[in-house]
Amino acid sequence: SGPSCGDIAGGRARNGEVYPLCKCTKSKHRVFCKGGSVGDRKFNATAVFGSGGGCPRPYCDARPQCDHEVLGALARAKAKYPFCKCESRAHQVLCHGVEIGPRKFNNTDVLAKAAAAECVLPRCGRARRGDRDRAPGGSSEGRSTLLSPQKEIHSSMLEASVCVQFDVDFTALSGGYFPVMISVGLAGKVHRIPSTRCFGWQMELFLQFAVGFSIGDLHFRVTVVAIANLMVTETPLDKARNDLRWDLPFGYDTSVCHTREPFALVSETLKQSFSFVWTHVLTKRYLEHPELLVRQHLDENRAALADFARYHKLLASTNHNFQPWFPTSDETVRQGGGLIKRRSLGSVSVRVRLERTREATWNLEF
């Protein structure tokens, strides 16, 4: 069978909705995973399973629970989460058969060590003889080497930069008669974060104007520099899970970005940036938006719109030759089924004035 809301402990399907739209059974519960909240009571299961680089065992509860975070663990009797313990006195916290914590442990520290060891779900157990100092994959590297920070050093960011500058020195061109120099420069940077697969870019445009002058034997230069900076960085959907709601296809990973190449990001953000500058800075076209015009009209005519006397004049009929049909109804309620039986009585009267002195009337009653 396929995935269901029951795959999340304490979760069930929403009324009238289908997977992945789920909710926690109890109203005060929300979704937790790896010691933190990854969703509200109503959540998208696809987003939950893909949060934080992968969530293997999300669950619904009012607060984080030791038994859901570490297999075979329990909450301590006299301490609150994150202080937990293994159910058996002879057990320790293991990852890939390697001990990463004692029987009584702080789950925050255990989860950090598990992430460093690329362990998806730590568990309580007894390390077999020969496995205590054996790393995952059967190598002979010790436990200290496995959990050593040097073992997990990866590139946090890949970056490429370019810089172009043009200088025009009018001092040299004019033979010293016009001591002015103008410089125009453009610096660009594109980066990628491997852990989230997100791209980002930065552009810096600067204009420099320098004027030289002399006072006696002293030479001076006054320089004015104008700099414009634009920086854009992608973030995964997980960063906005508390502010936005979305429907995603099954298996969509919300912990990473899905832009294939950085030039698509550069093109889209430049288009949006220039559009904003044009409509909000260089011109006032944003004030012509229909929504703003309606709001402005309502604000300017607030007093007139609140005057109900003008509506009475509109509702008052000045033509007495037309008599509308006002049906009357006799309703009874059947108490057993809550159904309403309605019997309507009405009349229609139509008058046509042929001349000033003659009038014909047809009446229809039922």
C-alpha positions as YAML, in Angstrom:
chain: A
units: angstrom
residues:
- id: 1
  name: SER
  ca: [0.00, 0.00, 0.00]
- id: 2
  name: GLY
  ca: [1.07, 3.60, -0.54]
- id: 3
  name: PRO
  ca: [1.99, 6.20, 2.07]
- id: 4
  name: SER
  ca: [-0.69, 7.44, 4.44]
- id: 5
  name: CYS
  ca: [-1.15, 9.90, 7.27]
- id: 6
  name: GLY
  ca: [-0.91, 6.96, 9.69]
- id: 7
  name: ASP
  ca: [2.81, 6.76, 8.90]
- id: 8
  name: ILE
  ca: [3.22, 9.70, 11.29]
- id: 9
  name: ALA
  ca: [2.66, 8.53, 14.86]
- id: 10
  name: GLY
  ca: [-0.45, 10.24, 16.21]
- id: 11
  name: GLY
  ca: [-1.51, 11.53, 12.79]
- id: 12
  name: ARG
  ca: [-4.56, 10.92, 10.63]
- id: 13
  name: ALA
  ca: [-6.13, 12.25, 7.43]
- id: 14
  name: ARG
  ca: [-7.97, 15.56, 7.41]
- id: 15
  name: ASN
  ca: [-11.72, 15.52, 6.93]
- id: 16
  name: GLY
  ca: [-12.49, 15.54, 3.22]
- id: 17
  name: GLU
  ca: [-8.79, 15.68, 2.24]
- id: 18
  name: VAL
  ca: [-6.36, 13.10, 0.90]
- id: 19
  name: TYR
  ca: [-2.71, 12.35, 1.57]
- id: 20
  name: PRO
  ca: [-0.37, 14.22, 2.02]
- id: 21
  name: LEU
  ca: [-2.74, 16.66, 3.77]
- id: 22
  name: CYS
  ca: [-2.84, 15.31, 7.33]
- id: 23
  name: LYS
  ca: [-3.36, 16.46, 10.90]
- id: 24
  name: CYS
  ca: [-2.56, 15.37, 14.43]
- id: 25
  name: THR
  ca: [-5.35, 13.52, 16.24]
- id: 26
  name: LYS
  ca: [-5.24, 15.76, 19.30]
- id: 27
  name: SER
  ca: [-5.90, 19.47, 18.94]
- id: 28
  name: LYS
  ca: [-2.94, 20.61, 21.07]
- id: 29
  name: HIS
  ca: [-0.39, 18.41, 19.29]
- id: 30
  name: ARG
  ca: [2.01, 19.35, 16.50]
- id: 31
  name: VAL
  ca: [4.64, 17.49, 14.51]
- id: 32
  name: PHE
  ca: [8.13, 16.89, 15.91]
- id: 33
  name: CYS
  ca: [11.27, 15.33, 14.51]
- id: 34
  name: LYS
  ca: [14.91, 15.29, 15.66]
- id: 35
  name: GLY
  ca: [14.06, 17.25, 18.78]
- id: 36
  name: GLY
  ca: [12.31, 20.16, 17.04]
- id: 37
  name: SER
  ca: [8.94, 21.14, 15.66]
- id: 38
  name: VAL
  ca: [8.61, 20.56, 11.90]
- id: 39
  name: GLY
  ca: [4.90, 21.30, 11.46]
- id: 40
  name: ASP
  ca: [1.69, 22.52, 13.05]
- id: 41
  name: ARG
  ca: [-1.31, 20.35, 13.90]
- id: 42
  name: LYS
  ca: [-2.39, 20.44, 10.25]
- id: 43
  name: PHE
  ca: [0.59, 19.60, 8.07]
- id: 44
  name: ASN
  ca: [1.77, 18.37, 4.70]
- id: 45
  name: ALA
  ca: [3.28, 14.91, 5.19]
- id: 46
  name: THR
  ca: [5.57, 15.25, 2.17]
- id: 47
  name: ALA
  ca: [7.08, 18.44, 3.57]
- id: 48
  name: VAL
  ca: [7.44, 16.87, 7.01]
- id: 49
  name: PHE
  ca: [9.31, 13.78, 5.77]
- id: 50
  name: GLY
  ca: [11.66, 15.96, 3.72]
- id: 51
  name: SER
  ca: [12.37, 18.56, 6.42]
- id: 52
  name: GLY
  ca: [15.77, 19.03, 7.98]
- id: 53
  name: GLY
  ca: [17.62, 16.89, 5.45]
- id: 54
  name: GLY
  ca: [15.28, 13.94, 5.99]
- id: 55
  name: CYS
  ca: [12.98, 13.07, 8.86]
- id: 56
  name: PRO
  ca: [12.69, 9.27, 9.31]
- id: 57
  name: ARG
  ca: [10.21, 9.13, 12.23]
- id: 58
  name: PRO
  ca: [8.04, 12.24, 12.61]
- id: 59
  name: TYR
  ca: [5.39, 12.10, 15.31]
- id: 60
  name: CYS
  ca: [2.56, 14.14, 16.81]
- id: 61
  name: ASP
  ca: [2.81, 15.28, 20.41]
- id: 62
  name: ALA
  ca: [2.66, 18.33, 22.62]
- id: 63
  name: ARG
  ca: [6.45, 18.30, 23.15]
- id: 64
  name: PRO
  ca: [9.49, 16.26, 22.03]
- id: 65
  name: GLN
  ca: [9.58, 12.68, 23.34]
- id: 66
  name: CYS
  ca: [12.64, 10.54, 24.04]
- id: 67
  name: ASP
  ca: [11.12, 7.27, 22.77]
- id: 68
  name: HIS
  ca: [10.44, 8.74, 19.33]
- id: 69
  name: GLU
  ca: [13.88, 10.34, 18.98]
- id: 70
  name: VAL
  ca: [15.99, 7.32, 19.99]
- id: 71
  name: LEU
  ca: [14.76, 3.74, 19.60]
- id: 72
  name: GLY
  ca: [14.57, 1.99, 22.98]
- id: 73
  name: ALA
  ca: [14.83, 5.22, 25.00]
- id: 74
  name: LEU
  ca: [12.61, 6.55, 27.79]
- id: 75
  name: ALA
  ca: [12.14, 9.85, 29.56]
- id: 76
  name: ARG
  ca: [13.91, 10.23, 32.90]
- id: 77
  name: ALA
  ca: [11.72, 10.24, 35.98]
- id: 78
  name: LYS
  ca: [13.14, 13.46, 37.48]
- id: 79
  name: ALA
  ca: [14.32, 15.31, 34.39]
- id: 80
  name: LYS
  ca: [12.60, 16.80, 31.37]
- id: 81
  name: TYR
  ca: [13.49, 16.50, 27.73]
- id: 82
  name: PRO
  ca: [16.19, 16.52, 26.29]
- id: 83
  name: PHE
  ca: [17.45, 14.39, 29.19]
- id: 84
  name: CYS
  ca: [16.66, 10.77, 28.32]
- id: 85
  name: LYS
  ca: [17.85, 7.26, 29.15]
- id: 86
  name: CYS
  ca: [17.93, 3.82, 27.58]
- id: 87
  name: GLU
  ca: [15.35, 1.40, 28.92]
- id: 88
  name: SER
  ca: [17.91, -1.33, 29.67]
- id: 89
  name: ARG
  ca: [20.65, -0.63, 32.19]
- id: 90
  name: ALA
  ca: [23.18, -2.46, 30.01]
- id: 91
  name: HIS
  ca: [22.49, -0.39, 26.88]
- id: 92
  name: GLN
  ca: [24.14, 2.67, 25.43]
- id: 93
  name: VAL
  ca: [23.19, 4.90, 22.51]
- id: 94
  name: LEU
  ca: [24.53, 3.47, 19.25]
- id: 95
  name: CYS
  ca: [24.93, 4.59, 15.65]
- id: 96
  name: HIS
  ca: [26.14, 2.00, 13.13]
- id: 97
  name: GLY
  ca: [27.10, -0.16, 16.08]
- id: 98
  name: VAL
  ca: [29.33, 2.58, 17.52]
- id: 99
  name: GLU
  ca: [28.59, 4.04, 20.95]
- id: 100
  name: ILE
  ca: [27.85, 7.75, 20.75]
- id: 101
  name: GLY
  ca: [26.33, 8.21, 24.20]
- id: 102
  name: PRO
  ca: [25.95, 6.55, 27.62]
- id: 103
  name: ARG
  ca: [22.74, 5.06, 28.98]
- id: 104
  name: LYS
  ca: [21.67, 8.41, 30.45]
- id: 105
  name: PHE
  ca: [22.17, 11.03, 27.80]
- id: 106
  name: ASN
  ca: [21.29, 14.50, 26.56]
- id: 107
  name: ASN
  ca: [19.39, 13.97, 23.33]
- id: 108
  name: THR
  ca: [20.59, 17.27, 21.87]
- id: 109
  name: ASP
  ca: [24.19, 16.04, 22.07]
- id: 110
  name: VAL
  ca: [23.22, 12.60, 20.76]
- id: 111
  name: LEU
  ca: [21.45, 14.05, 17.71]
- id: 112
  name: ALA
  ca: [24.46, 16.24, 16.93]
- id: 113
  name: LYS
  ca: [26.81, 13.24, 17.07]
- id: 114
  name: ALA
  ca: [24.39, 11.17, 15.00]
- id: 115
  name: ALA
  ca: [24.33, 13.84, 12.31]
- id: 116
  name: ALA
  ca: [28.13, 13.95, 12.28]
- id: 117
  name: ALA
  ca: [28.24, 10.16, 11.86]
- id: 118
  name: GLU
  ca: [25.55, 10.29, 9.12]
- id: 119
  name: CYS
  ca: [23.29, 8.17, 11.31]
- id: 120
  name: VAL
  ca: [19.62, 8.59, 10.47]
- id: 121
  name: LEU
  ca: [18.13, 7.05, 13.60]
- id: 122
  name: PRO
  ca: [20.16, 6.33, 16.76]
- id: 123
  name: ARG
  ca: [19.07, 3.46, 18.99]
- id: 124
  name: CYS
  ca: [19.72, 2.02, 22.38]
- id: 125
  name: GLY
  ca: [21.60, -1.27, 22.43]
- id: 126
  name: ARG
  ca: [24.76, -3.08, 23.40]
- id: 127
  name: ALA
  ca: [27.73, -2.79, 21.08]
- id: 128
  name: ARG
  ca: [29.07, -6.18, 20.09]
- id: 129
  name: ARG
  ca: [32.67, -7.06, 20.89]
- id: 130
  name: GLY
  ca: [34.84, -5.82, 18.05]
- id: 131
  name: ASP
  ca: [32.25, -3.22, 16.97]
- id: 132
  name: ARG
  ca: [32.98, -0.69, 19.69]
- id: 133
  name: ASP
  ca: [35.97, 0.66, 17.78]
- id: 134
  name: ARG
  ca: [34.77, -0.16, 14.28]
- id: 135
  name: ALA
  ca: [33.42, 2.54, 11.99]
- id: 136
  name: PRO
  ca: [30.54, 2.06, 9.52]
- id: 137
  name: GLY
  ca: [31.48, 0.00, 6.47]
- id: 138
  name: GLY
  ca: [33.74, -2.40, 8.35]
- id: 139
  name: SER
  ca: [36.82, -0.15, 8.44]
- id: 140
  name: SER
  ca: [39.15, -0.25, 11.39]
- id: 141
  name: GLU
  ca: [38.89, 3.48, 12.10]
- id: 142
  name: GLY
  ca: [38.17, 4.07, 15.76]
- id: 143
  name: ARG
  ca: [35.22, 5.76, 17.38]
- id: 144
  name: SER
  ca: [37.19, 8.94, 18.02]
- id: 145
  name: THR
  ca: [38.09, 9.12, 14.32]
- id: 146
  name: LEU
  ca: [34.48, 8.55, 13.26]
- id: 147
  name: LEU
  ca: [33.13, 11.36, 15.42]
- id: 148
  name: SER
  ca: [36.10, 13.65, 14.92]
- id: 149
  name: PRO
  ca: [35.22, 17.04, 13.41]
- id: 150
  name: GLN
  ca: [38.05, 16.64, 10.87]
- id: 151
  name: LYS
  ca: [36.24, 13.61, 9.49]
- id: 152
  name: GLU
  ca: [33.22, 15.68, 8.52]
- id: 153
  name: ILE
  ca: [34.83, 18.72, 6.93]
- id: 154
  name: HIS
  ca: [33.07, 19.52, 3.64]
- id: 155
  name: SER
  ca: [32.94, 22.58, 1.44]
- id: 156
  name: SER
  ca: [30.31, 24.84, 2.93]
- id: 157
  name: MET
  ca: [30.17, 27.05, -0.17]
- id: 158
  name: LEU
  ca: [31.47, 26.99, -3.75]
- id: 159
  name: GLU
  ca: [32.06, 30.46, -5.15]
- id: 160
  name: ALA
  ca: [33.14, 32.12, -8.38]
- id: 161
  name: SER
  ca: [33.86, 35.84, -8.71]
- id: 162
  name: VAL
  ca: [34.57, 38.31, -11.50]
- id: 163
  name: CYS
  ca: [35.48, 41.99, -11.41]
- id: 164
  name: VAL
  ca: [35.69, 44.52, -14.27]
- id: 165
  name: GLN
  ca: [36.75, 48.15, -13.93]
- id: 166
  name: PHE
  ca: [37.16, 50.95, -16.50]
- id: 167
  name: ASP
  ca: [39.18, 54.08, -15.68]
- id: 168
  name: VAL
  ca: [39.21, 57.25, -17.75]
- id: 169
  name: ASP
  ca: [41.99, 59.63, -16.66]
- id: 170
  name: PHE
  ca: [41.36, 63.02, -18.21]
- id: 171
  name: THR
  ca: [44.55, 64.32, -16.57]
- id: 172
  name: ALA
  ca: [46.70, 62.23, -18.86]
- id: 173
  name: LEU
  ca: [44.48, 62.81, -21.89]
- id: 174
  name: SER
  ca: [44.51, 66.61, -21.47]
- id: 175
  name: GLY
  ca: [48.17, 66.89, -20.58]
- id: 176
  name: GLY
  ca: [47.45, 67.93, -17.02]
- id: 177
  name: TYR
  ca: [44.97, 70.69, -17.79]
- id: 178
  name: PHE
  ca: [41.88, 68.76, -16.71]
- id: 179
  name: PRO
  ca: [42.68, 66.81, -13.50]
- id: 180
  name: VAL
  ca: [39.64, 64.55, -13.43]
- id: 181
  name: MET
  ca: [39.37, 60.77, -13.38]
- id: 182
  name: ILE
  ca: [36.18, 58.73, -13.75]
- id: 183
  name: SER
  ca: [35.99, 55.03, -12.89]
- id: 184
  name: VAL
  ca: [33.20, 52.55, -13.47]
- id: 185
  name: GLY
  ca: [33.36, 49.07, -11.98]
- id: 186
  name: LEU
  ca: [31.25, 45.93, -11.85]
- id: 187
  name: ALA
  ca: [31.89, 43.04, -9.46]
- id: 188
  name: GLY
  ca: [29.90, 39.82, -9.60]
- id: 189
  name: LYS
  ca: [29.84, 36.70, -7.48]
- id: 190
  name: VAL
  ca: [27.96, 33.40, -7.84]
- id: 191
  name: HIS
  ca: [27.91, 30.77, -5.09]
- id: 192
  name: ARG
  ca: [26.36, 27.39, -4.35]
- id: 193
  name: ILE
  ca: [25.81, 25.75, -0.96]
- id: 194
  name: PRO
  ca: [26.29, 21.97, -1.41]
- id: 195
  name: SER
  ca: [24.35, 21.01, 1.73]
- id: 196
  name: THR
  ca: [21.14, 22.65, 0.48]
- id: 197
  name: ARG
  ca: [21.90, 22.82, -3.29]
- id: 198
  name: CYS
  ca: [20.89, 26.48, -3.20]
- id: 199
  name: PHE
  ca: [22.40, 29.12, -5.48]
- id: 200
  name: GLY
  ca: [23.03, 32.75, -4.75]
- id: 201
  name: TRP
  ca: [24.60, 35.70, -6.48]
- id: 202
  name: GLN
  ca: [25.79, 39.20, -5.71]
- id: 203
  name: MET
  ca: [26.39, 42.19, -7.96]
- id: 204
  name: GLU
  ca: [28.13, 45.42, -7.00]
- id: 205
  name: LEU
  ca: [28.19, 48.44, -9.30]
- id: 206
  name: PHE
  ca: [30.26, 51.47, -8.37]
- id: 207
  name: LEU
  ca: [30.93, 54.85, -9.95]
- id: 208
  name: GLN
  ca: [33.93, 56.94, -8.87]
- id: 209
  name: PHE
  ca: [34.56, 60.59, -9.66]
- id: 210
  name: ALA
  ca: [37.88, 62.18, -8.63]
- id: 211
  name: VAL
  ca: [39.06, 65.76, -9.01]
- id: 212
  name: GLY
  ca: [42.63, 66.88, -8.30]
- id: 213
  name: PHE
  ca: [43.85, 70.32, -7.37]
- id: 214
  name: SER
  ca: [46.95, 71.96, -5.95]
- id: 215
  name: ILE
  ca: [47.56, 74.54, -3.27]
- id: 216
  name: GLY
  ca: [51.10, 75.74, -3.56]
- id: 217
  name: ASP
  ca: [53.36, 72.75, -3.64]
- id: 218
  name: LEU
  ca: [50.69, 70.50, -2.13]
- id: 219
  name: HIS
  ca: [48.55, 68.29, -4.34]
- id: 220
  name: PHE
  ca: [45.10, 67.08, -3.30]
- id: 221
  name: ARG
  ca: [42.41, 64.86, -4.74]
- id: 222
  name: VAL
  ca: [38.72, 64.70, -3.78]
- id: 223
  name: THR
  ca: [36.96, 61.44, -4.64]
- id: 224
  name: VAL
  ca: [33.24, 60.68, -4.59]
- id: 225
  name: VAL
  ca: [32.15, 57.04, -4.87]
- id: 226
  name: ALA
  ca: [28.58, 55.76, -5.40]
- id: 227
  name: ILE
  ca: [27.98, 52.04, -4.84]
- id: 228
  name: ALA
  ca: [24.88, 49.96, -5.64]
- id: 229
  name: ASN
  ca: [24.70, 46.43, -4.28]
- id: 230
  name: LEU
  ca: [22.25, 43.62, -5.04]
- id: 231
  name: MET
  ca: [22.46, 40.23, -3.30]
- id: 232
  name: VAL
  ca: [20.15, 37.24, -3.79]
- id: 233
  name: THR
  ca: [20.29, 33.89, -1.97]
- id: 234
  name: GLU
  ca: [17.92, 30.93, -2.34]
- id: 235
  name: THR
  ca: [16.51, 29.18, 0.71]
- id: 236
  name: PRO
  ca: [14.73, 25.79, 0.89]
- id: 237
  name: LEU
  ca: [11.00, 25.57, 1.53]
- id: 238
  name: ASP
  ca: [11.72, 24.24, 5.02]
- id: 239
  name: LYS
  ca: [12.76, 27.73, 6.07]
- id: 240
  name: ALA
  ca: [9.21, 28.98, 5.45]
- id: 241
  name: ARG
  ca: [7.25, 26.01, 6.77]
- id: 242
  name: ASN
  ca: [5.88, 28.06, 9.70]
- id: 243
  name: ASP
  ca: [4.71, 30.90, 7.43]
- id: 244
  name: LEU
  ca: [3.48, 29.22, 4.23]
- id: 245
  name: ARG
  ca: [1.35, 26.25, 3.27]
- id: 246
  name: TRP
  ca: [1.73, 24.39, 0.02]
- id: 247
  name: ASP
  ca: [0.74, 21.21, -1.80]
- id: 248
  name: LEU
  ca: [3.68, 19.26, -3.18]
- id: 249
  name: PRO
  ca: [4.05, 16.07, -5.19]
- id: 250
  name: PHE
  ca: [4.92, 12.95, -3.25]
- id: 251
  name: GLY
  ca: [8.61, 12.66, -2.50]
- id: 252
  name: TYR
  ca: [9.42, 16.33, -3.13]
- id: 253
  name: ASP
  ca: [12.41, 17.22, -0.98]
- id: 254
  name: THR
  ca: [11.75, 20.53, 0.79]
- id: 255
  name: SER
  ca: [15.12, 20.60, 2.55]
- id: 256
  name: VAL
  ca: [17.02, 21.52, -0.63]
- id: 257
  name: CYS
  ca: [16.63, 23.96, -3.54]
- id: 258
  name: HIS
  ca: [15.73, 22.72, -7.00]
- id: 259
  name: THR
  ca: [17.13, 25.42, -9.31]
- id: 260
  name: ARG
  ca: [19.21, 23.61, -11.94]
- id: 261
  name: GLU
  ca: [21.65, 26.39, -12.78]
- id: 262
  name: PRO
  ca: [22.39, 29.86, -11.37]
- id: 263
  name: PHE
  ca: [21.70, 31.84, -14.55]
- id: 264
  name: ALA
  ca: [17.95, 31.17, -14.26]
- id: 265
  name: LEU
  ca: [18.05, 32.69, -10.76]
- id: 266
  name: VAL
  ca: [20.09, 35.68, -11.98]
- id: 267
  name: SER
  ca: [17.73, 36.32, -14.90]
- id: 268
  name: GLU
  ca: [14.55, 36.14, -12.83]
- id: 269
  name: THR
  ca: [15.80, 38.32, -9.97]
- id: 270
  name: LEU
  ca: [17.25, 40.96, -12.32]
- id: 271
  name: LYS
  ca: [13.91, 41.15, -14.10]
- id: 272
  name: GLN
  ca: [12.04, 41.61, -10.82]
- id: 273
  name: SER
  ca: [14.57, 44.15, -9.51]
- id: 274
  name: PHE
  ca: [14.49, 46.36, -12.61]
- id: 275
  name: SER
  ca: [10.70, 46.16, -12.65]
- id: 276
  name: PHE
  ca: [10.57, 47.34, -9.03]
- id: 277
  name: VAL
  ca: [12.99, 50.21, -9.72]
- id: 278
  name: TRP
  ca: [10.95, 51.28, -12.74]
- id: 279
  name: THR
  ca: [7.52, 51.16, -11.05]
- id: 280
  name: HIS
  ca: [8.51, 52.38, -7.55]
- id: 281
  name: VAL
  ca: [11.59, 54.62, -7.96]
- id: 282
  name: LEU
  ca: [11.82, 56.06, -11.46]
- id: 283
  name: THR
  ca: [8.06, 56.28, -11.93]
- id: 284
  name: LYS
  ca: [4.96, 56.06, -9.75]
- id: 285
  name: ARG
  ca: [3.19, 53.37, -11.75]
- id: 286
  name: TYR
  ca: [2.56, 51.27, -8.68]
- id: 287
  name: LEU
  ca: [0.05, 53.95, -7.61]
- id: 288
  name: GLU
  ca: [-2.04, 53.05, -10.69]
- id: 289
  name: HIS
  ca: [-2.72, 49.55, -9.44]
- id: 290
  name: PRO
  ca: [-6.52, 48.92, -9.27]
- id: 291
  name: GLU
  ca: [-6.36, 47.78, -5.65]
- id: 292
  name: LEU
  ca: [-4.59, 50.99, -4.59]
- id: 293
  name: LEU
  ca: [-7.06, 53.11, -6.55]
- id: 294
  name: VAL
  ca: [-10.01, 51.40, -4.85]
- id: 295
  name: ARG
  ca: [-8.46, 51.88, -1.42]
- id: 296
  name: GLN
  ca: [-7.79, 55.54, -2.17]
- id: 297
  name: HIS
  ca: [-11.39, 56.06, -3.28]
- id: 298
  name: LEU
  ca: [-12.74, 54.39, -0.14]
- id: 299
  name: ASP
  ca: [-10.50, 56.49, 2.08]
- id: 300
  name: GLU
  ca: [-11.40, 59.75, 0.38]
- id: 301
  name: ASN
  ca: [-15.15, 59.04, 0.42]
- id: 302
  name: ARG
  ca: [-15.39, 57.33, 3.78]
- id: 303
  name: ALA
  ca: [-17.89, 59.87, 5.18]
- id: 304
  name: ALA
  ca: [-20.12, 59.82, 2.10]
- id: 305
  name: LEU
  ca: [-20.20, 56.04, 1.96]
- id: 306
  name: ALA
  ca: [-21.19, 55.87, 5.62]
- id: 307
  name: ASP
  ca: [-24.19, 58.21, 5.06]
- id: 308
  name: PHE
  ca: [-27.20, 55.88, 4.74]
- id: 309
  name: ALA
  ca: [-29.55, 58.73, 3.79]
- id: 310
  name: ARG
  ca: [-28.32, 58.57, 0.20]
- id: 311
  name: TYR
  ca: [-29.22, 54.86, 0.05]
- id: 312
  name: HIS
  ca: [-32.78, 55.60, 1.25]
- id: 313
  name: LYS
  ca: [-33.28, 57.89, -1.73]
- id: 314
  name: LEU
  ca: [-32.04, 55.21, -4.10]
- id: 315
  name: LEU
  ca: [-34.34, 52.61, -2.58]
- id: 316
  name: ALA
  ca: [-37.42, 54.84, -2.62]
- id: 317
  name: SER
  ca: [-39.49, 54.05, -5.70]
- id: 318
  name: THR
  ca: [-40.77, 57.03, -7.72]
- id: 319
  name: ASN
  ca: [-42.86, 55.00, -10.16]
- id: 320
  name: HIS
  ca: [-46.10, 53.91, -8.50]
- id: 321
  name: ASN
  ca: [-47.40, 52.19, -11.62]
- id: 322
  name: PHE
  ca: [-45.30, 49.09, -10.89]
- id: 323
  name: GLN
  ca: [-46.11, 46.84, -7.97]
- id: 324
  name: PRO
  ca: [-43.53, 44.08, -7.39]
- id: 325
  name: TRP
  ca: [-44.38, 40.60, -6.26]
- id: 326
  name: PHE
  ca: [-43.82, 40.02, -2.56]
- id: 327
  name: PRO
  ca: [-44.44, 36.35, -1.82]
- id: 328
  name: THR
  ca: [-45.38, 35.23, 1.63]
- id: 329
  name: SER
  ca: [-44.44, 31.84, 2.96]
- id: 330
  name: ASP
  ca: [-45.83, 29.55, 5.58]
- id: 331
  name: GLU
  ca: [-43.04, 27.35, 6.91]
- id: 332
  name: THR
  ca: [-43.28, 24.43, 9.25]
- id: 333
  name: VAL
  ca: [-40.38, 22.42, 10.51]
- id: 334
  name: ARG
  ca: [-40.51, 18.68, 10.80]
- id: 335
  name: GLN
  ca: [-38.73, 18.06, 14.10]
- id: 336
  name: GLY
  ca: [-37.72, 14.48, 13.39]
- id: 337
  name: GLY
  ca: [-35.65, 15.01, 10.23]
- id: 338
  name: GLY
  ca: [-35.02, 18.72, 10.48]
- id: 339
  name: LEU
  ca: [-36.60, 19.25, 7.06]
- id: 340
  name: ILE
  ca: [-38.62, 22.29, 6.08]
- id: 341
  name: LYS
  ca: [-41.97, 22.06, 4.28]
- id: 342
  name: ARG
  ca: [-42.77, 25.31, 2.56]
- id: 343
  name: ARG
  ca: [-46.09, 26.48, 1.16]
- id: 344
  name: SER
  ca: [-45.95, 29.79, -0.71]
- id: 345
  name: LEU
  ca: [-48.84, 32.18, -1.34]
- id: 346
  name: GLY
  ca: [-48.38, 35.11, -3.65]
- id: 347
  name: SER
  ca: [-49.91, 37.40, -6.22]
- id: 348
  name: VAL
  ca: [-48.81, 39.27, -9.27]
- id: 349
  name: SER
  ca: [-50.28, 42.59, -10.27]
- id: 350
  name: VAL
  ca: [-49.35, 44.26, -13.53]
- id: 351
  name: ARG
  ca: [-50.62, 47.68, -14.49]
- id: 352
  name: VAL
  ca: [-50.28, 49.27, -17.89]
- id: 353
  name: ARG
  ca: [-51.17, 52.91, -18.38]
- id: 354
  name: LEU
  ca: [-52.52, 53.36, -21.89]
- id: 355
  name: GLU
  ca: [-53.54, 56.99, -21.61]
- id: 356
  name: ARG
  ca: [-53.72, 59.57, -18.93]
- id: 357
  name: THR
  ca: [-57.32, 58.71, -18.21]
- id: 358
  name: ARG
  ca: [-57.34, 55.00, -18.91]
- id: 359
  name: GLU
  ca: [-55.65, 52.24, -17.09]
- id: 360
  name: ALA
  ca: [-55.79, 48.46, -17.60]
- id: 361
  name: THR
  ca: [-55.01, 46.02, -14.83]
- id: 362
  name: TRP
  ca: [-54.44, 42.25, -14.93]
- id: 363
  name: ASN
  ca: [-54.34, 40.29, -11.70]
- id: 364
  name: LEU
  ca: [-53.04, 36.76, -11.34]
- id: 365
  name: GLU
  ca: [-53.47, 34.99, -8.00]
- id: 366
  name: PHE
  ca: [-52.56, 31.48, -6.93]
...
